[in-house]
Amino acid sequence: MNRSNLIIKGPYIMEEEIIRYDEVSVVFDRKTVIEHFSLGVCKGEKVILRGISGSGKSSLLKMAQGYVRPYTGTVSYRKHEIDAATAWHIRQETAYVSQDTDIGEGTVRELIDGVFGYAANKTILYQNNLNGYLTLFALDETILDKDFRSLSGGEKQRIVIVITLLLERTIFFLDEITAALDNRMKQQVADYFLSHEDWTVLAISHDDTWYREGVRIIPVGDS
């Protein structure tokens, strides 16, 4: 590992920094909702952004993959400022999961096959892990042949999570991915993401199940 990418704190060497926000501002309809926001997230950290609706949290998450640009300030990935030239590479290494679960039409199987039909994903042997993830998140294998649009909100959310995990990423940007789940499944999902020490997780959630020892909670806006 390049030593220039390490953060030194006291006598200890901290992990590589994955994402850094420097003096970032977010503006909606000429109204500043976030101003001078700075945050660094290191490899293996679990960080939750907390704030009221409309406080700009989702915009911050989208900036981490280059979908949104800051009004002022910079966002960097592995010490490189995120721009059009670096965003494609970032999206190959990370997984961004939106609140929006309407990801397409057709059966669940067709949607999954479509994701892994892209050139960047063709080498992933996703079939080896598919049934295991379905079981983990209390989904029967018969769901694969159901029309995705006919599923409940909770089922759609779990299918999106399954697809995300099948991509075999280790850096996750998660936007309210447990909002439509019951309490037991919220716990199951949070436990799974938080239990992997080598995974880096930057998430938005109002679910208390994510707020636990070892997780950094970052207030955003007037929360």
Buried (B, 14 or more C-beta within 10 A) or exposed (E): EEEEEBBEEEEEEBBBBBBBBBEBBBBEEEEEBBBEBEBBBBBBBBBBBBBEEEBBBBBBBBBBBBBBBBBEBBBBBBEEEBEEEBBEBBBEEBBBBBBEBEBEEEBBBBBBBBBBEEEEBEEBEBEEBBEEBBEBBBBEEEBBEBEBEEBEEBBBBBBBBBBBBBBEBBBBBBBBBBBBBEEEBBBBBBEBBBEEEEBBBBBBBBBEBBEEEEBEEBEBBEE
